[in-house]
Amino acid sequence: MPSSYYDPLINSTPASQPFADSYWASTQSLPVLLPSLKSSQQTDVAIIGGGYTGLLTAYYLATEFNIDCRVLEANQVGFGASARNAGFVLKGSGRLGYLAMAKRWDLATAQGIYQEFSQAVSRVEGLINQHQIACEPQEHGYLKVAHNPKALNSLKAAADFIQQNMAQDSDFTAQFISADKFKTQYLNHHQAYGALRLNDGFGVNPLKLLLGYKSLVQKQGVSINEQSCVVDWIEENGKHRLLTEHGELLANKVIMAGNAYSPKQFNQRVDDKFLPILSNIIVTEPLTDDELAQAGLHTNQVTMDTRILKYYFRLLPDNRLLFGGRGAVWGKDAAEPIYGQRLKLAMDKCFPYLSRKKIAYNWTGWIAASMDDMPHVYSKNGVGYSLGYCGAGVSFSAQAAFRLAQSIAGESLPDLPLYNAPLPAMPFTKARRIGQWGYYHYGWLKDRLG
């Protein structure tokens, strides 16, 4: 991990950063770099960011609306969160649950958002199947582990609410699993008080999924320029001039798809409106069949616990355990060994047998949280963005990209807070990191004391 780690609240550009030394990068040779933007070029829609959102927005603009577009990637496709995450395809909703949504707005709004996130999972699975993207999708199932009795009751209330109010006409199922059954048939998790199994999540290799999307875009004849960081953006007479180190792109419309990797001062529409949060992931050495049995790892289903400072984990296709959680508060501390060591300690408490296994990979990456805990997909006057996935980007980015393409093409979007409101500004922006530090300490105490 580089010592000069990119921090979106500190650095003015994510350019010239090395590719993450992740487990995913070890499973897939990176393609040859695509040419950077040279001289002056023109396009109808410029897309800034070559992750899931940017690539799929380009794909839908080309296939659904026959709109000319070009993707500008500051580094190489796969540099950012799209190839660093844990590969969980979930019906996520940012940090806000559906019951909380119904209380904040109303039941109909919560139902609409639920349907958008349901379509997101189906859209990802449809793209994988239709285009035979070899991204190692694993068995379906999303396990939510209760870390105390109170959390188990909350899981039951949330599942009942979804079952009764949102999922009557879908294939959604929710199954409660006792602590004993969970430990003997799923995962011998020593801190589990029971679990809830939802049937609509699955795991993938996120880098292979991303490169599959990249291939789809290239097959449509869309240009992708790598190592083409936008260093200046000039808006004049309703047009946009995007300046890179070696070129200039003139566009009628612009999509910002950098999410948490957007630099601190990029465009007034997103500046100071999100909090970049470091997520840290470790991956063990491979486990033998006997070690899997000894550790009590009986499933490849994606799993997350109910802590405020959540841990998430899954058994990978080559029998390594992936285990993730929060990283450092400040980017300058991202490479400090203590954060990987803390994750290893947490993993060993959950699965004591693994204390004898070494960690083969340890990396970190940024996710983005919004002030209202919801992703926002918004466009106005020819400029759009999608930002604030807060860990749900593997799935929702696909739906967000489709909605962005619709919006740019002039179609109306569902009247939901996801789409009809811009990102709210963060208060006390210069103190965001201090607030995050305080929240982490509150979360640690809350998780510890219940």
N, C-alpha and C positions, 0 to 999 in steps of 0.2 A: 504494500500500500504506500503511495507516495507521501512524503512528509509535507509537501505543499498541497494539501487536499483542497479541492474546490469547495468553497462555501458560498452559496447564493446570497447570503447577507453581507458578505465581505468583498468578494471578487466581482469585478466588472464584466468578466467574460469567462465562459467555460472552455474556451479554446485551448489547444495544446496540452490537454490532460491525457495521461495514459489510460489505456483500457483496463477495466477492473480485473484483478487477478482472482476471479471467482471460480467456483466449481463448474459453472455453466461454460465458461470459456475453455475449460479443459476437455469438454465433451464435443466441441465444435470448432473446426478450423475457421478462422475469420476470413472472409472473402478479401480479394485484393481491393484496396481503396479505390473508390470511384473518383473521377476528376473533380477538383474544386471548381467553383464558379470563376470563370475568366471573362474579362472584357464586360461589355454591356449586353444583357439579355432581357427579354420581355416575356411576360406570362400574364394570364388573366388572374390566377390566384397563386400567391406565394405562400408556402407553408414553411414555417420556421420550426424545425425540430423533426428528427427522423426516428422517433419512437413509435409505439403502438398508435397513438392518436394521430400523429402527422402522416404516417404511412397509410393508415386506413382512411383518413380523410381524403388523401390523394386518390386512393383506390375507388372510393365511392363517387368522388367528383368525376372521375374518368368513366366509370362503368355505368353509373346511374344517370348522370347528367351531361356527359360528353363535354365537360368543362376543362379547358387547358389549365394545367397547374405544374408547379415545380417545387421540389422539396429541398430545403437548405438545412444541412446538418453540420453543427459546429465542429464535431469530431468525426467519429465513425459510427454508423448505425449500430446500436448496441452499447454505446458508451454510457447512457444514462440509466434511469430506473427500469426501463423496459427489459434490460438484460441483467439486472442486479437483483431483482425481486425473488421471492420464494416460489413463484409459479403457481399461486393459488387462484383458480378461476371460481369466484364466489359471487353469490347474489348479495354483494355488499352494499352498504348504504352510507359510506363514509363512517363517521363516528356516531351517527345519530340513528337510533333504532326506530322501527316503524311505529311502535306505540308512542314514542316521543314525538314523532312526526304528526301523528293524529292529534296529539295534545297541542302542538305548536300551531298547526293549521286546522285541518279537519280530516275526517275519515276518507273522503273522496280523494283528497290530495295524497294522503298516505298510500291509498290503493293505486293511484296513478304512478307514483314513484316506484312502488313495488313492481308494477308491470314493466317499467323501464329497466329495472335491474334484472328482472327475469328474462326479458328480451336480450339483455347484454350477454348473459351466460349462453343462451341459445344461439346468439349470433357468433360468438367465438367458436362454439362447437360446430356450428354450420360451416364456418370458414375452414376449420380443420378438416372436416369430413369431405366437403365439396372439392377442396383443392389438395387433399391428401398431404397435408403438412405434417411432416415426420417430427413431431415435437413431444413424443412419448407421453400421450395422455394416459393417466392412471385411472383406477377404478373410481366410480362415482361414490360420493359420500363426503359430507362435511361434519366433523365431530366437534362439538363445543363442550369443553370439559369444565365442569363446575369446580372452582377451587375452594369453595366452602358451602355449607348448607344453604345459606341465604342466596348465593348465586344460583344454586340448583332451583330454588323456588322462582327466581327471576327468569330463568330459562323457560320454565314451564309456563309462566304467564305470557312471555313473549311468543312462544310457539302456539299457545292457545289463541292468542290475538290474531296471529297470521292465519292460522287454520280456519278460524271462524269468520274473519273479515276480508281476507284477501285471496286465499288460494282455493276457494271452493271449486272452481272450474279448471284447475290445473292438475298436474301430476305431482304436486308437492306432497311430501309426506314428512312427518316429524315423529321420531321414535325416541322415547326416553329409555335410558339404559342405566341399570343400577350400578353402583360402584363395583360390586363383585363381578358382575357380568362383563362390565367394561374392561376390567383388569385381566380376566381370563380369556375373553374372546376378541378383544380389540387391542388395547395397549395396557401393559402393567404399569400404569401411571401411579406413583406412590402418593400423589397429592390430590387424586381425583375423588370427588364426592358423588360421582355420577356424571352422566353426559347426555347430551341431546344430539341425535343424528338426524341431519337433514340430507335429503337425497339428491341435491342439485348442485353440488360442487365437485371439483376434481382438480388434479394437479397436472402441470405440464412443465417441460423444459422451456423457460421463458425466452432464452436466446434463440433456440431453434424455431419457436413460434414467431419471434420477431423477424428472423431471416426469411421465414416463409412468407410473411406479409411483404417484406421487401421484394421478394421474387414476384409476387402478384402485381405489385406496382410497376415493376420494370416490364413485365409482360404487357402492360397496358401502354407502354411507350412513354411513361412519365419520367422526366429527368430527375435524378437525385444527385445533388452535389454534396460530397462529403468534405470535411475540413474547410467549411465555408461559413464561418461564424459571422453573424450580422453585427457589425461594430457601430453602425449608425443607421438610423431610420428617419427619413425625411418625408413628411407628408405635405404635398403641395397640389392645389387645384384638384383635390379629390383623387390624386394618384399617390403611389408609394414608391420611394426609392430606397431599396435595401442595399447598403454598402457592405461589402466584405473586404478582406485583405487584398484580393486580386481582381475583384469584379463588382458589378452592380446589377441588381435585378429590378426592373421596372414592372410594377404590378398594379392592377386595378383594385384588387382585394388582398387581404392578408389574414392568415390564420396563425395564431401563436399556439404552439403545441409542445412547449418545453416543460410544462408543469413545474415540478420543484427545481429543475435545473435552469430555470429562467434566472438571469443575473439580477442583482439588486436594483439596478436602474436600467430598465429596458424599454418600457412603454407605460405611459401614465395610466393606461387601462388596467394594468396588473401590478404595478409597483406598489409595494407596501400593503398588499392585499392577501398574502399567504405566509404561512410559517413553514419553512423547510425543516424537516425532522429527520435525523439520522436513524436508519434501521440497520441493525447488525445481524449477520447470519454466519453460523458455523456449520460445517459439514464434517462428519466423522470419517474415519477409515471404513472400508467395507466390512460388513459383519458376515460371518459364516452362518450357515443354517442353524448350527448349534448355538451360536451366540445370539441369533435372533430369538431363539426359543428361551434362552437364559434371560435375555433382556425383557422378554414379553412383548415383542413387536410383531403383531399378528396381522397388520393391515397397512395398506398404502394410502388410506384415505387422509385427506388434508385435515389438520387438527389445529384448534386454537383454544386457549383457555379464557376464562372470564375475568381475569385480573384487569385493573385499570391499565397497568403497564403489561400488556399481554405478551405471552410467549406463543409462538406458532411453530409447528413441526410436521414433518411427514417422512416416511420411509421412501427413499428414492429407488428407481428401478435397479440400480446396482447394489442395493442393500446397504447404503449409507443412510444415516439419520441426519436430516437437515433440521436445524433448530435456530430460531430467530427471535429477536426482541429489540428493545431500544438500544441505540448506540450512544455516543457522546452527545453532549448538548452543543458544543462548539466544533466546527469543522476542523479547527487546528488540532483538536485532540482525537480525531477519528482513528489515527493509527496507534494510539496508545494501547498496549497489550491488555490493560486491565478490563476493557470492555468485552473482549473475547473470552477472557478468563471468567468474568462474571456469568456470561452465557453458559460456559462449560459447567460452572458450579450449579447453575439453575437446572441444566439438563441432567446432571448427575443426581440431583435431589429428586427429579421426576422419575428417572430411570437409573437406579443405583448401579446396576451391572455395567453401565457404560462408563463408569469412572475409570475403568482400566483401558478404555479405548482412547486413542489419540485423535486430535483434531487435524484434519488434512487441509481444510480451507477455512479462511476467515476473511470476510469482506464486509463492506458497508456501502450504503447508498441513501440518497435523499428521497423522502416522500413529502407531499405537500398537504397541509391542513388549512382549511379556510376558517374564518372567524365564526361562521354559523354551522360548522361541522358538516357541510354539504358540498359536493362538487358543483361547479357552475359551468355550464356550457352556454356561451352567450356571444351574440354578434350584433353589431349595430353599425350602420353606415359603412359596410364593407370590411369591417375588421372584427374578427372573432377569436375566441380562445376557449379552451377547456382546461380547468385548473382546480385542484383541491380534491384529488381522488382519495387521499389519506389511506393508502394501502389497498384500495379496491380497484386499481387501475387496470389490472390484467383483463378483467371482464368489462368494466364499464367504459373503458376507452373505446371499445368497439362500437357501443351504442352512441357514445359521445361523438365519435367520428362520423357516424351516419347522420346524426342530427346536425352537426356542423355543416356537412355537405348539403343537406336539405336547406338549411338557413341561408347559406351562401348562394344557393340556386334560387332563392326567393320563395321557398315553401314555408308554410306556417308550422311551428312546432307545438307540441302539447303544452297547454297552459299550466305549467308546473314550476315550482321554485327552482328546479334544476335548470330551466331554460329561460324563464321570463325575468330574471333579475341578475344584475351584474354582481361580481364579487364585492362583498362589503369590505370596507377599509379596516385594517387592524389598528386598534387604538394603541397609543404609546409605542409606536413602531420601533424606536431605538431601544426599548426595554423588552423586546420580544424574547430574547434569550434568557433574561433574568426571570421572566414570567414562566418560561418553559422549565427552567431549573427548579423553581418553586413548585410547579405542578408535579414534576417528577418526585420530589420529596413527599408531597402530599399523597401521590399515588402509591409510593412505596409503603407509607404508613397505613394507608387505607387497605391495601392488599394484605399487609401483615396482620392487621388488627381486625379486619373484617368490617 
